[in-house]
Amino acid sequence: MEQLQLTSMENKELFFRYGIVQKGNVNGSPNFESFECCKMHPLCSAIHNSKKMFTRSEIETLSQKLGYSVWDNIGGNEGCQCEWKSLVVSKK
């Protein structure tokens, strides 16, 4: 069996981070554009404007502070058009 060579990834630590995308976004690219729901959901707007990738732990901390699952429902109600997209990143 041939061994897969990942020379560009050698000695790099990989991490999962999460960004917001619009539901149904086929590219899944977190481009932080202001979606329509951000006008109604201050949390979505704040997350988009932060231009930050989040750890699952940070998302869970937000959930505890807000009293609902930000992981399951970012904007806090069914009208939210955002969803989390997982990304694999490495340290520079």
DATARA-V560681 format. One record per backbone hydrogen bond with DSSP energy under -0.5 kcal/mol. CO is the residue of the C=O (numbers start at 1). NH is the residue of the N-H. If there is no record, write none. Layout:
co-><CO,CO>
nh-><NH,NH>
This chain:
co-><4,6,6,7,9,13,15,17,18,19,20,21,22,24,28,29,33,35,36,37,37,40,41,42,43,44,45,46,47,47,48,54,55,56,57,58,59,60,61,62,63,63,68,69,73,77,81,83,85,87,87,89>
nh-><6,9,10,10,12,91,89,87,54,85,32,83,25,26,30,31,35,38,39,40,41,42,45,46,47,48,49,50,51,52,51,18,59,60,61,62,63,64,65,66,67,68,70,73,76,80,23,21,19,17,89,15>
